Amino acid sequence: MSTSTAPFDAIVVGARCAGASTAMLLARRGHRVLLVDRSRFPSDLRLSTHLVWQPGVARLERWGLREQVARSGCPPIVEGTVDFGDFVLTGRVPPAGDVEEAYAPRRRVLDTILVEAAVRAGVELWDGCTVDGLLTDGDERGEPRVTGITGRTGGRTRVTASAPVVIGADGMRSVVARLVDAPAYLERPALNGTWFSYWSGLGLPHSTLYVRPYRTVAANPTNDGLTVVGLNCPVDEFRRHRSDVGGFVTRTVEECAPELADRLRSGTREERWSGAAVPSFFRRPSGPGWALVGDAGYVKDPCTAQGITDAFSSAELLAEAVDDALRGRRGWGEALSGYQRRRDEAAMPMYEFTYAQSSLEPPPPEMRELLASLAGDPDAASGFFGVFAGTVPVQALFGAPEPASSAA
Ligand SMILES: Cc1cc2nc3c(=O)[nH]c(=O)nc-3n(C[C@H](O)[C@H](O)[C@H](O)COP(=O)(O)OP(=O)(O)OC[C@H]3O[C@@H](n4cnc5c(N)ncnc54)[C@H](O)[C@@H]3O)c2cc1C
C-alpha cells in the first residue's frame, strides 16, 4: 500500500456492515471507491450480538449475499419464543418480502462476506490502515470542504488519498465525525448494559428471549454450533458487576430463566465475556465533502437488535444520494440533505420504541394484558415479533411515537 495520487470518487472509512455495503453499492454503480479500515479481514467485532432481522437479510438477498450467509453454517432463525414468566409467546416473524428467516452470523463471517463483495465489485481495500486526519480545501457554508484522508499503516507508513466525498462508516466513536465536528441531536444516555458470551452444547431449538422486570436474557444460534447468550440489566448494575460478570450472569439467569440456566450448566462457555452500554443519538450525517453512515451517524440501544439492519438501509440511501451527486443529477447539498431526511424518517419510530424498551421497565398492566392475550395464538404473536424485527410498523401495535424535535 502506498500514497495514492489518482483521486477516487469516494473514500469510505470503516469496512463493516455500513462501510463495506456503501462501498460495494457505489462500486456496483461504476464509481472508483477506496475502502479503509484499521482492522485486517477476516476480523471479529467483539461488541455485537449480531442478530440480523428479516429486513436486513432481505437486503443481503437483494445484494446477492444471502446465500453466502446461509452457507456459512449459521443456522436460520425462523421461530422464536418470548417468555414473560407467567405467559409465553411463540411464533414467527412476518416475512420481509419472501425472506422468512433471520440470522445471527458472527461478525467475522458477515463483515468478511461484505468486504469480499466490495472488492469483487472493484473497491480498493486498504485494511490495516488507521485514518487519523482529513484533507480540506477552501470553505463552504462556513465549514472547510473535506477533500481526502490521511492515515498510517501498521508499518507506520503515512498515506493520503483524495476524493470529492469522504464517508465515515467508522462506528459510534467515529473519527470522521469528530474531525468534522458533526453536531449530534436527540442525544440520550444509556439506560442498560449488555453482558454476553458464547456457549457450545446448549441444544436450544430456536431463538429465545426471557423478559423480566429490569432484565432480559436472549439466546440465539450462531456459527460453529455456538449460541450467543446475552443479559441486559440497568446500566448501574451493569457497571457494578464488572469485576464478577460470570457470577452475576449465572445468578441472574438462574432467577429469570431456570431452564436456560440448566442448559448453561451442561454446556461450555467457549469465549470470554464482552459487554457494552450504548447511548442513543443521531449525528448530522453530511457536510461539505463528507457524509456519515451506520453507527457513525445514528446509534441506539442494541436491545431491539436494529444496528446492522439500519446500517444496511442507510448504506442504500447514501449510495443512491452520492451516486446522484457524482453523476450531476442533483447537487451535493440537495442529495445529502435528502439522505438525512430519508434516514431520519425511516429511523425515528424504531428509535423512540427502542429507547422506551431500553429502560427494561415492566410493561404497563394494559400492555401486559394485551400481550398475554396473544399467548397460544402464534399468528397474533407474530405481529408482536414483527415490530421488533421491523416487518410490522411500530405504530401498528404501540401507537405513534412522540414527535421528535431538534434535528440539527
Ligand atoms: C453489545 C452490543 C450488541 C449488539 N447487538 C446487535 C444485534 O444483535 N443486532 C444488530 O443489528 N446490531 C447489534 N448491535 C449494533 C451493531 O453492532 C452496530 O449497529 C453495527 O456494528 C454498526 O456497524 P458500522 O459498520 O456502522 O460500525 P462498526 O461495526 O462499529 O464498524 C466500524 C469500523 O470502522 C473501523 N474504524 C474505526 N475507526 C477507524 C479509523 N480511524 N480508521 C480506520 N478504520 C476505523 C473499525 O475498525 C470498524 O471495523 C449491537 C451493539 C452492541 C454494542
The ligand as a Tripos MOL2 file, in Angstrom:
@<TRIPOS>MOLECULE
LIG
   53    58     1     0     0
SMALL
NO_CHARGES

@<TRIPOS>ATOM
      1 C1        -23.4650   -5.2060   22.9390 C.3       1 LIG1
      2 C2        -23.9950   -4.9050   21.5660 C.ar      1 LIG1
      3 C3        -24.8450   -5.8100   20.9470 C.ar      1 LIG1
      4 C4        -25.3490   -5.5400   19.6710 C.ar      1 LIG1
      5 N1        -26.1790   -6.4560   19.0930 N.ar      1 LIG1
      6 C5        -26.7020   -6.2150   17.8800 C.ar      1 LIG1
      7 C6        -27.5580   -7.1700   17.2510 C.ar      1 LIG1
      8 O1        -27.8500   -8.2460   17.7840 O.2       1 LIG1
      9 N2        -28.0500   -6.8560   16.0150 N.ar      1 LIG1
     10 C7        -27.7650   -5.6680   15.3990 C.ar      1 LIG1
     11 O2        -28.2630   -5.4270   14.2960 O.2       1 LIG1
     12 N3        -26.9430   -4.7660   15.9500 N.ar      1 LIG1
     13 C8        -26.4020   -5.0160   17.1730 C.ar      1 LIG1
     14 N4        -25.5510   -4.1050   17.7330 N.ar      1 LIG1
     15 C9        -25.2530   -2.8740   16.9880 C.3       1 LIG1
     16 C10       -24.2660   -3.1500   15.8340 C.3       1 LIG1
     17 O3        -23.1360   -3.8430   16.3260 O.3       1 LIG1
     18 C11       -23.8520   -1.8420   15.1890 C.3       1 LIG1
     19 O4        -25.0100   -1.0820   14.8760 O.3       1 LIG1
     20 C12       -23.0610   -2.0900   13.9120 C.3       1 LIG1
     21 O5        -21.8670   -2.7780   14.2020 O.3       1 LIG1
     22 C13       -22.7290   -0.7740   13.2340 C.3       1 LIG1
     23 O6        -21.9680   -1.0590   12.0890 O.3       1 LIG1
     24 P1        -20.9900    0.0300   11.4640 P.3       1 LIG1
     25 O7        -20.4570   -0.5920   10.2020 O.co2     1 LIG1
     26 O8        -21.6810    1.3340   11.3980 O.co2     1 LIG1
     27 O9        -19.8240    0.2300   12.5320 O.3       1 LIG1
     28 P2        -18.8480   -0.8290   13.1930 P.3       1 LIG1
     29 O10       -19.3990   -2.2050   13.0720 O.co2     1 LIG1
     30 O11       -18.5490   -0.3030   14.5500 O.co2     1 LIG1
     31 O12       -17.5320   -0.7570   12.2850 O.3       1 LIG1
     32 C14       -16.7120    0.3710   12.2830 C.3       1 LIG1
     33 C15       -15.4020    0.0170   11.5970 C.3       1 LIG1
     34 O13       -14.6440    1.2340   11.4830 O.3       1 LIG1
     35 C16       -13.2860    0.9360   11.7160 C.3       1 LIG1
     36 N5        -12.6190    2.1510   12.1700 N.ar      1 LIG1
     37 C17       -12.9280    2.9000   13.2580 C.ar      1 LIG1
     38 N6        -12.0990    3.9630   13.3490 N.ar      1 LIG1
     39 C18       -11.2520    3.8900   12.2830 C.ar      1 LIG1
     40 C19       -10.1640    4.6820   11.8330 C.ar      1 LIG1
     41 N7         -9.7820    5.8030   12.4870 N.pl3     1 LIG1
     42 N8         -9.5100    4.2970   10.7240 N.ar      1 LIG1
     43 C20        -9.8790    3.1790   10.0490 C.ar      1 LIG1
     44 N9        -10.8970    2.3800   10.4410 N.ar      1 LIG1
     45 C21       -11.5790    2.7330   11.5390 C.ar      1 LIG1
     46 C22       -13.3080   -0.1510   12.7970 C.3       1 LIG1
     47 O14       -12.1130   -0.9040   12.7950 O.3       1 LIG1
     48 C23       -14.5330   -0.9690   12.3740 C.3       1 LIG1
     49 O15       -14.1440   -2.0440   11.5480 O.3       1 LIG1
     50 C24       -25.0080   -4.3480   18.9960 C.ar      1 LIG1
     51 C25       -24.1400   -3.4340   19.6050 C.ar      1 LIG1
     52 C26       -23.6360   -3.7090   20.8620 C.ar      1 LIG1
     53 C27       -22.7100   -2.7140   21.4960 C.3       1 LIG1
@<TRIPOS>BOND
     1     1     2 1
     2     2     3 ar
     3     2    52 ar
     4     3     4 ar
     5     4     5 ar
     6     4    50 ar
     7     5     6 ar
     8     6     7 ar
     9     6    13 1
    10     7     8 2
    11     7     9 ar
    12     9    10 ar
    13    10    11 2
    14    10    12 ar
    15    12    13 ar
    16    13    14 ar
    17    14    15 1
    18    14    50 ar
    19    15    16 1
    20    16    17 1
    21    16    18 1
    22    18    19 1
    23    18    20 1
    24    20    21 1
    25    20    22 1
    26    22    23 1
    27    23    24 1
    28    24    25 2
    29    24    26 1
    30    24    27 1
    31    27    28 1
    32    28    29 2
    33    28    30 1
    34    28    31 1
    35    31    32 1
    36    32    33 1
    37    33    34 1
    38    33    48 1
    39    34    35 1
    40    35    36 1
    41    35    46 1
    42    36    37 ar
    43    36    45 ar
    44    37    38 ar
    45    38    39 ar
    46    39    40 ar
    47    39    45 ar
    48    40    41 1
    49    40    42 ar
    50    42    43 ar
    51    43    44 ar
    52    44    45 ar
    53    46    47 1
    54    46    48 1
    55    48    49 1
    56    50    51 ar
    57    51    52 ar
    58    52    53 1
@<TRIPOS>SUBSTRUCTURE
     1 LIG1         1 GROUP 0 **** ****
